[in-house]
């Protein structure tokens, strides 16, 4: 869930906004409660079978997963292909969706959340 302060910072028209500082602080964790959120976007690393199961579990719970595949893609492409195949079959069975959004990340969504894929 993106906080309202994030949008206020983005939408605020100030000439003295330090863009580098703003972008560098986006990943900082603010103390927030997520109890009112219907779904979360969870960043996870995908390196092992356990990580693949975590991705599947989160999607089953209705969350979106932004999986980092960069390390495994460099080390073991065969294992990456195996894990992505397992995730894809599980997600398809639950009517979810999955797409590569960069060479380093994939997006996995639960049912009722579809990804528009451009050709």
N, C-alpha and C positions, 0 to 999 in steps of 0.2 A: 504494500500500500504506500503510495507516495503521499507525503504530508502536504498539508495546505501551504505550509511555509515554503515548500519547494516551488509551487506554482506562483506564490506571491513574489518570490525572488526572480523567477523567470519573467513574469508579466510586468514587474515594476520597471518603469522607464526612468532610469537614473543614468546620468552620464558618468558617474564615478564607480560603476560596477566593475570590479576586477574579475574578468572572465576566467583567468587562470585559477584564481583562488576559488571561485565558485565551482569550477569543474573538478578541482582537486579535493573538495570537501563533499562531493556527492556520495561517495562511498562510506562516509563516516556514519556510524550507527548512532541515531538519536534514540533516547529512551522514549519509546512509544509503546502503547498497548495495541495489539492487533485484534482484540476480541470482537470489534464491530465489523471486521472485514469478512466478506463472503468468500474470498479466495486470496491467496498470497502468491507472489512471484518469488520463487526460491532459487537462489544461485547454488548449484552443486557441482562438484568435480566428478568427472566420470573416468575412473581408472581401474576399478575392480568389479567383480560380480556383486559385491556388497553395495557399491555405489549404484549399479544398475537397479538393484532391488529398491534402493532408497528413492530413485527417480520414479519407478513404477508406483511405489507406496504413496508418494506425494501426489501424483496425478490421480490415483484412486480416491484420495481425500479431497479432490477438487482443486488442487493448487496447480499453478503453472510452474514449470521448471526451466531454468536457463542453465543448461549443462555446459561446463567447460570441458572440451575434448582435446585441447591443444597438447597437453603432455602425452596422453596416450597415442595421439595421432603421430607424434614424433617417435615414440618408443616402439609401438606395437600395433601396426595398422590392422593386422589379422584379428587381434583381440578387440580392437575398437569396432570392427565390422561385426564381430560376434555379439558384442554387448548392444550395439545399435539395432541389430536384427531382433534380439530378444525384447528390447524396449518397444520397437516398432510393432511387433506382433501383439504384445500385451495392450498397448495403447489403441491399436486398431480394434481389438476385441471389445474394448470399453467405449468405442466410438470417439476416441480422442484424436489428436492430430500431432504431427511432428514435422519439423523442418529445420534445415541448416540455415542459420542466419549469418554465419561467417565461417571462415576456415577453422575457427577456434570454438564456436558455440553452436549448440542446437537448442531449439525451443520445443518443449513438449507440453501439450495442453490437454486438459480433461474434456469429457464430452461437453457439447454445447459451446465449445470455444474452438473455432476453426481459424486456420492460418491462410491468408491469401498468398498464394505462391505465384510469383511472376515468372514468365518464361523468358 
